[in-house]
Amino acid sequence: MDLWAAARLWGPPGLLLTLALHLALCLRSAQTSVPPPRDYCVLGAGPAGLQMAYFLQRAGRDYAVFERAPRPGSFFTRYPRHRQLISINKRHTGKANAEFNLRHDWNSLLSHDPRLLFRHYSRAYFPDAGDMVRYLGDFAQRLGLHVLYNTTITHVTLHKARQAWNGHYFILTDQMGHTHQCSVLLVATGLSVPNQVDFPGSEYVEGYESVSVDPEDFEGQNVLILGRGNSAFETAENILGVTNFIHMLSRSRVRLSWATHYVGDLRAINNGLLDTYQLKSLDGLLESDLTDLAIVKDREGKFHVTLKFFLEEGNQSADAVTLPQDDNDNFAMRVAYDRVIRCLGWNFDFSIFNKSLRLSSGGEFSKKYPLIKASYESKGSRGLFVLGTASHSVDYRKSAGGFIHGFRYTVRAVHRLLEHRHHGVAWPSTELPTSQLTSAIIRRVNEASGLYQMFSVLADVVLLKENATAFEYLEEFPVQMLAQLETITGRKARHGLFVIDMEYGRNFSGPDKDVFFYDRSVGHTEDAWRSNFLHPVVYYYRHLPTEQEVRFRPAGWALPRPTAIHHVVEDFLTDWTAPVGHILPLRRFLENCLDTDLRSFYAESCFLFALTHQKLPPFCQQGYLRAQGLVGTESLRRHGVESGLLRDYTTADRRREDGARSPLGGSRTPGPPVRPPESNKEEL
Amino acid sequence: MMSSSFNLFRVGISFVMMCIFCKSAVGSLSELSPQKYFSTLQPGKASLAYFCQADSPRNSVFLEELNEAVKPLQDYGISVAKVNCVKEETSRYCGKEKDLMKAYLFRGNIVLREFPPDTLFDVNAIVAHVLFALLFNEVKYISTLEDLQNIESALKGKASIAFSYVRAIGTPEHRAVMEAAFVYGTTYQFVLTTETALLESIGTEDIENEHLYFFHCKQVLDLTEQCRRTLMEPPLTTLNIHRFIKTMEAPLLTEVAEDPQQVSTVHLQLGLPLVFIVSQQATYEADRRTAEWVAWRLLGKAGVLLLLRDSSEVDIPQHANVVFRRAEEGVQVEFLVLHDVDLIISRVESNMHIEEIQEDEDEDMASPDMDIQDDEVAETVYRDRKRRLPLELTVELTEETFNTTVVASDSIVLFYAGWQAVSMAFLQSYIDLAIKLKGTSTMLLARVNCADWSDLCTKQKVTEFPVVKMYKEGKTPVSYTGMLGTEDLLKFIQLNRISCPVNITSVQEAEEYLNGELHKDLISYSSVSVLGLFSPNMTTVKEDFTEAGNCLKGYVITGIYSEEDVLILSNKYAATLPALLLARHKEGKIESIPLANSPAQDIVQIITNALLETFPEITVENLPIYLRLQKPLLILFSEGSINPQYKKAMLTLAKNKHLDSLTPCWLNLKNTPAGQGILQAYFDALPPLPLLVVVNLHSGGQVFAFPSDQAITEQNLLLWLKKLEAGLESHITVLPAQEWKPPLPAYDFLSMMDAAASHHPTRKDPECTKETDASEKDKKQEDKSAIRKEPIETLRIKHWNRSNWFKGGKSFRHDNKEL
């Protein structure tokens, strides 16, 4: 697994606890006096914990962060072992837009302070983990976040209390025996328990967390690495040049992140071994289920790979154990290894949580992650939220919710939810007239970083007002909770809604797909729905979908089947501002959903409409009629006349032309009939 | 826009006509008494009769559907009648209550089946059910795989089977199958199921769609052998099934020696291409095997022929081994070199694809192009994009420079977005303003591109574009709310040079203020100066007035005088304190308005109303202000300046309160050329100017014209207005009241996605069927005619229900066209 991109560890175990034990005994009496409940308790001062603390602090809430280590981000003091983060630190994008730039900044946390951007902490594209530690320290300190360091929470349980927000308090016990009562518990402890697979001989295996990082120690050795994630390849990369060969063994084929669009899969920066394997330089990749495996140690202390099945035959002496090559003399792993290293990722530490919290379901997947809803709230206990890397079950292998550049937004979404639930602060929104709808969407799809990073997980929502004359714009709502939007946000969705999401093409990515195929990009607006690269998708619903509809949505869909859908055609520069290529089709879609005309008009046109029609298009109603019409300049007018969209009355013959009066009156004909032969298409 | 509105219009008309047609056609459904009906029955002839009590309205929908079914059923020799159960003549088919009315199918006078009306929910269901009942032997309904296997083994060597799966009885697909069975039922055994499990068990992956398989059992001689199956790929419609079965009947492989261009087979008539496998004597056997293999693969998609090169008189290029001929007439045959059977197959299939695409293109051509910009602002800004604006005349602010700049000097800031057309159009006016003010203004003209400095704009509470704000030291920023044009913004900036209200300190100064000398340079921007007169002790109302003055700052000049000697002024202008004096500089008049204890908002209102003129020249800029009065407009259209006599007449009428229910105004066509467009909309043939009209904009939209042969005099006008009021004048036109609809449809990506996944079609939407009530059905009629005019895969919300029902508009529309 690839946790150093994002995760934090619940501190190095042991040491503090033993030191504190003595103290705890002395202070036992103190335990009886329980301090008044806090509103919010955050477990862990890693990126997610600090991010939550920031939002709570800004909102002026009563909170505390509990951190085992003496400083924030202790995971990064040890991991990744080889110290290079694989989250990119892009310092330049050629753009000034700070929100846009966060699309390419994978390390910064969200804050109002521009000094707290990671680019001020490292110049490296793949920065050193030490810089992350320094950054997190500064983040906590500069913003004055309320963190209780050196406080190890050893046990968490529930206490029923009618007056509590959720009908119960969370009781946290620290290493001193002190208890803390919390109305809401925010668990941001990351994944800290190395994943171990049990097989005969697993005791000979060294773990990623403890294996030497000094290449010298591997000089001239045969090495077997179990796992095929970034930690496995990172370990291999480090010793590639000094070993005899490295073999890597894993259950399934390697998944390359450039083929899957999932940053948790193998990143190109770590894949040196793939190169040497395919160029026949002795290194190799093998696929097999690790649970069938057994490792036996021979008299020289070398390790042999065999199958569990053979060991069960009863022959226990190491040299007598049947090896696969006895039957099958070209068995791939017939050589003896000097070392076997396990790099199998991490699991959530369930040990401190009382069963009554029902954090785990006991299923196979839930060994790794606690059981949560798409709102990041625990399925087992109300008021318990899981943040950060440990919340990645929501979008595992799909989006970026397990990494800083993803969960900084999901943490904000959780905070917005809490603000409404406990403090009556509705989800922030902007109310605008319909004439601004196209612009509001175009603005967000071009700069929003939350939509971009948490594609298909967080989406913007446009709630239409009665008669669709105005709308509310809500940002970064967890789409899987769409059915519960009204209760979560405190906003009403009675008159239809749009959901603005970013998506990759349905069948584009996958571990075995060729993502460089010819013709992979789509250029025509009418083919926009075939777009492969990340592109904005707008869903229109007449009614808020029900929970059923969200749950049983069509396979491969991020959202339930809408009344209508629009894809904004993919763009090589991710710049969706082309007037004809991007904005015009979007406007037509919105117009047809709202059954109105969303074009903009100069004041003169509105003037004409006002005196020749009983009703006006929204743009004239919301601008011109309020004496805020767009006057325009002479040169624009000339272009309008040339294009046929505006009529030049100064030279016009006053006699009426032939032909019937159109139902929309007047002779203003912006439609095609009067267009000159040349069209925009050719100009473009 | 115009064409689309025409469409709407036409749809409306055709809809109305259709209704008329329906009404009259209901009569064509023969209505008989029971006795009469039974007397018409002929032995061996089928007849569908609906028994009902005299006109119960609840069944009118059913009757409409039944009426529609008359024609198709007659085509199959089945008569349809509505039997009225009158009291005198009861029949056992007449139920006791209205609800129990049923339809019966007779052959001769024997009842074959009875149908509760709800099984016959629409015309498709009626035709499907009736044919299903009549073709009882020809169409076997089965529900298990075993049934199918039994039929299959019984028919081996005897007859082939057309096996179809439909989702339900009574669907359009079921009707299509039944209609096909009517024609082919004697030749082939039709087998029908609605069981998805059965479909699955014969190995169909996509079990959501309707399917038709042809089981080639007739050729099977060995009874242990399975019948070969061919799946029909196009959707189940009568025409497609017909076409499919025709190709099944055609010989699998034909040997020809003539010119491929001259060969004609049934395939070509059915619109399918021909594939010639070129053979030579030497390799004849192998070629024939290949050709047969290809023929099986292409069964139902193309005709396959074996072309003997040696005996052929045609010149076939040496290496060509396949000749491809498209179904369209006049298209040259193609000689191809294809070394793989799959290549031949894909050639045919891709060709089918091309055909479809080309059809799309043709339709696109005929309809307005959705990719052509029809937004005048976007288009003009785009066309102007290459012109370099002297942007340097305004200061570009960034996140770093913004705060220091607006603190250092009074600034006007334009917030815009580089990609947003409206704000870019306004940026041009803003630059024009900068050119005008160059070097003269103390106000700094600045701009922020929110596409770059998004956070800054959010912090300044800018959520839409464009926004103009004025920043003055120590004051909260003020948003500009006037017209987005050079002149109005210039006025705002100029009037903001003075603090409003201006504090006047002496009577002499007050006089100068009132006669315009005090702000000589400004009165061109504000034709009215307002002076508030207060006694020094009137603190509350003074505060309110000050607030109001602040509010109107930038739009009108206000001043305040509250010295001890204020009585000198109040006496002179006959005002009771507190009061407002309005100095209209153009007319040189000074009026006074008493000011009761009004809150600031009311004072603002009083002042804004006072700014309105009695008989203004209406312009693009000031029309909105006058429209707020919500009164009909009395407009005098004038070529150039107004004739003083007309003006005098109008003012007199106004003075005598004859025009209180109207907003009188005049329009100078020289200043406001758009007035030409207005006149063209009002008059079919334009009479000579001047023209006087009353436009009832807010209630009804009628336009009345003052007779152009009458002189515009006070008396004539008064008389005309009286007649107008009494309803004795008829209007010359009524302004259209339509809502502004989308000018063009949008791409219907949902349908395109459905079509692409047509083997995994959209889930059934149960609501759609429920919604098919009477009114919905009317809408359908309307839609049908509209749909044909629009390009494929475009979207209008009102069609969505329908296209859901037909699961992917594309296939549906193809059928439609062919039928």
Contacts between the chains, C-beta under 8 A, distances in Angstrom:
chain1	res1	chain2	res2	distance
A	95	B	452	7.0
A	96	B	398	6.9
A	96	B	399	7.5
A	96	B	452	4.2
A	96	B	453	6.3
A	97	B	451	6.8
A	97	B	452	5.5
A	97	B	453	7.2
A	97	B	454	5.1
A	98	B	399	7.4
A	98	B	454	6.8
A	98	B	455	5.0
A	99	B	454	5.0
A	99	B	455	6.4
A	100	B	454	7.4
A	114	B	399	7.9
A	430	B	463	4.7
A	432	B	463	6.3
A	432	B	464	5.6
A	433	B	464	7.9
A	436	B	464	4.6
A	439	B	417	7.3
A	439	B	420	5.3
A	439	B	422	8.0
A	439	B	464	6.9
A	439	B	465	6.3
A	440	B	463	7.9
A	440	B	464	7.6
A	442	B	419	6.6
A	442	B	420	7.5
A	443	B	417	6.8
A	443	B	450	7.8
A	443	B	454	7.8
A	446	B	419	7.2
A	446	B	451	7.5
A	447	B	451	7.8
A	447	B	454	5.5
A	525	B	371	6.3
A	525	B	747	7.0
A	526	B	747	5.5
A	526	B	793	7.6
A	528	B	747	7.2
A	528	B	749	6.9
A	529	B	747	8.0
A	529	B	749	4.1
A	529	B	752	5.7
A	529	B	753	5.7
A	554	B	763	7.3
A	561	B	750	7.9
A	561	B	762	7.3
A	561	B	763	7.3
A	562	B	750	7.2
A	563	B	797	7.4
A	563	B	800	6.0
A	564	B	746	7.9
A	564	B	748	7.2
A	564	B	749	7.9
A	564	B	750	5.8
A	564	B	795	6.0
A	564	B	797	7.0
A	564	B	800	6.6
A	565	B	749	5.2
A	565	B	750	4.9
A	565	B	753	7.4
A	566	B	746	7.0
A	566	B	747	7.6
A	566	B	749	6.2
A	567	B	749	5.6
A	577	B	418	7.7
A	577	B	419	3.4
A	577	B	451	7.9
A	579	B	373	6.6
A	579	B	378	5.1
A	579	B	379	8.0
A	579	B	381	7.8
A	579	B	382	5.1
A	579	B	421	6.8
A	580	B	371	6.1
A	580	B	372	8.0
A	580	B	373	5.7
A	580	B	382	7.8
A	583	B	378	7.1
A	583	B	419	7.7
A	584	B	370	7.9
A	584	B	371	7.0
A	584	B	373	6.0
A	584	B	375	7.4
A	584	B	378	7.4
A	585	B	370	7.3
A	585	B	371	7.7
A	585	B	746	6.8
A	585	B	747	6.4
A	587	B	375	7.3
A	588	B	370	6.1
A	588	B	742	6.7
A	588	B	744	6.1
A	588	B	745	7.1
A	588	B	746	3.9
A	588	B	747	7.6
A	589	B	746	4.3
A	589	B	747	7.4
A	589	B	795	7.4
A	591	B	742	3.7
A	591	B	743	7.4
A	591	B	746	7.0
A	592	B	742	4.8
A	592	B	745	6.1
A	592	B	746	4.5
A	592	B	795	5.3
A	592	B	796	5.8
A	592	B	797	5.6
A	593	B	797	6.1
A	595	B	739	7.7
A	595	B	741	6.3
A	595	B	742	6.7
A	595	B	797	5.7
A	595	B	798	7.7
A	596	B	739	7.0
A	596	B	740	5.8
A	596	B	741	6.8
A	596	B	742	6.9
A	597	B	1	7.8
A	597	B	740	3.7
A	597	B	741	6.3
A	597	B	742	6.2
A	597	B	743	5.9
A	598	B	742	7.9
A	599	B	374	6.5
A	599	B	375	4.3
A	599	B	376	7.3
A	599	B	377	7.8
A	599	B	743	6.8
A	600	B	375	5.7
A	600	B	376	7.5
A	600	B	377	4.2
A	600	B	378	7.0
A	600	B	421	6.5
A	600	B	422	5.1
A	601	B	376	6.2
A	601	B	377	6.9
A	602	B	376	6.3
A	602	B	377	6.5
A	602	B	425	7.7
A	603	B	483	6.6
A	603	B	484	7.9
A	603	B	485	7.2
A	603	B	620	5.1
A	603	B	621	7.3
A	604	B	620	5.3
A	604	B	674	5.1
A	605	B	376	6.5
A	607	B	620	4.4
A	607	B	623	5.7
A	607	B	672	7.7
A	607	B	674	5.6
A	608	B	674	4.9
A	608	B	677	5.0
A	608	B	678	6.3
A	610	B	623	6.2
A	610	B	624	7.8
A	610	B	627	6.6
A	610	B	697	7.5
A	611	B	623	7.6
A	611	B	633	7.6
A	611	B	635	7.9
A	611	B	678	4.8
A	611	B	681	7.9
A	611	B	695	6.4
A	611	B	697	7.3
A	612	B	677	7.3
A	612	B	678	5.8
A	612	B	681	4.2
A	612	B	682	7.8
A	612	B	735	6.0
A	612	B	736	8.0
A	613	B	701	7.9
A	613	B	735	5.7
A	613	B	736	5.8
A	613	B	737	7.8
A	613	B	738	7.7
A	614	B	697	6.8
A	614	B	701	4.3
A	614	B	735	5.2
A	614	B	736	6.8
A	614	B	737	4.2
A	615	B	737	6.4
A	615	B	738	6.9
A	615	B	739	5.9
A	615	B	740	6.5
A	616	B	740	7.2
A	617	B	740	4.1
A	618	B	740	7.3
A	623	B	484	7.8
A	624	B	624	6.1
A	625	B	624	5.2
A	625	B	627	6.7
A	626	B	481	7.8
A	626	B	624	6.8
A	627	B	481	7.6
A	627	B	482	6.5
A	627	B	483	6.1
A	627	B	621	8.0
A	627	B	624	4.4
A	627	B	625	6.1
A	628	B	481	6.3
A	628	B	482	6.9
A	628	B	483	6.3
A	628	B	484	6.4
A	629	B	483	5.4
A	629	B	484	6.7
A	629	B	485	7.8
A	629	B	620	7.3
A	629	B	621	7.8
A	629	B	624	7.3
A	630	B	377	6.7
A	630	B	422	5.9
A	630	B	425	6.0
A	630	B	426	6.2
A	630	B	484	4.7
A	630	B	485	7.5
A	631	B	429	6.2
A	631	B	483	5.7
A	631	B	484	6.0
A	631	B	485	2.6
A	631	B	486	7.1
A	631	B	487	7.5
A	631	B	488	7.3
A	631	B	620	7.6
A	631	B	621	7.6
A	632	B	377	7.8
A	632	B	380	7.4
A	632	B	425	5.7
A	632	B	428	7.7
A	632	B	429	7.2
A	632	B	485	7.3
A	633	B	425	7.7
A	633	B	428	4.6
A	633	B	429	5.6
A	633	B	432	6.0
A	633	B	486	7.4
A	635	B	384	6.1
A	635	B	387	7.0
A	635	B	428	7.2
A	636	B	380	4.4
A	636	B	381	7.0
A	636	B	384	6.0
A	636	B	425	5.8
A	636	B	428	6.3
A	637	B	380	7.5
A	639	B	379	7.4
A	639	B	380	4.2
A	639	B	383	4.0
A	639	B	384	5.5
A	640	B	376	5.4
A	640	B	379	7.2
A	640	B	380	4.6
A	642	B	383	7.1
A	643	B	373	8.0
A	643	B	376	7.7
A	643	B	379	5.1
A	643	B	380	6.8
A	643	B	383	6.3
A	645	B	374	7.0
A	645	B	375	8.0
A	645	B	376	4.1
A	645	B	379	5.5
A	645	B	380	7.3
A	646	B	376	5.7
A	646	B	380	7.5
A	647	B	677	6.6
A	648	B	673	7.9
A	649	B	673	3.6
A	649	B	674	5.7
A	649	B	675	7.6
A	649	B	676	4.2
A	649	B	677	5.9
A	650	B	673	4.7
A	652	B	673	7.7
A	652	B	676	5.6
A	654	B	676	6.1
A	654	B	679	7.5
A	654	B	680	7.9
A	654	B	686	5.7
A	655	B	686	6.5
A	656	B	680	5.5
A	656	B	683	7.4
A	656	B	684	6.7
A	656	B	685	6.7
A	656	B	686	6.2
A	661	B	681	7.1
A	661	B	684	7.8
A	662	B	2	4.5
A	662	B	5	6.2
A	662	B	6	6.8
A	663	B	5	4.9
A	663	B	6	7.2
A	663	B	8	7.5
A	663	B	9	5.3
A	663	B	736	5.4
A	663	B	738	6.3
A	664	B	1	6.4
A	664	B	2	6.5
A	664	B	5	4.9
A	664	B	736	5.9
A	664	B	738	6.5
A	665	B	681	4.8
A	665	B	735	6.5
A	665	B	736	5.0
A	666	B	677	5.4
A	666	B	678	7.6
A	666	B	680	6.7
A	666	B	681	4.4
A	667	B	677	6.2
A	667	B	680	5.5
A	667	B	681	7.5
A	668	B	677	6.6
A	669	B	1	7.2
A	669	B	2	5.1
A	670	B	1	5.6
A	670	B	374	5.1
A	670	B	376	6.3
A	670	B	743	7.4
A	671	B	1	4.6
A	671	B	2	4.9
A	671	B	3	5.5
A	671	B	4	7.3
A	671	B	368	6.4
A	671	B	374	6.7
A	671	B	743	7.0
A	672	B	3	7.2
A	672	B	368	4.7
A	672	B	369	6.7
A	672	B	372	6.5
A	673	B	2	6.8
A	673	B	3	6.8
A	675	B	372	6.9
A	679	B	369	7.3
A	679	B	372	5.6
A	680	B	371	7.4
A	680	B	372	6.1
A	680	B	373	5.3
A	680	B	379	7.5
A	680	B	382	7.3
A	681	B	371	6.3
A	681	B	372	7.5
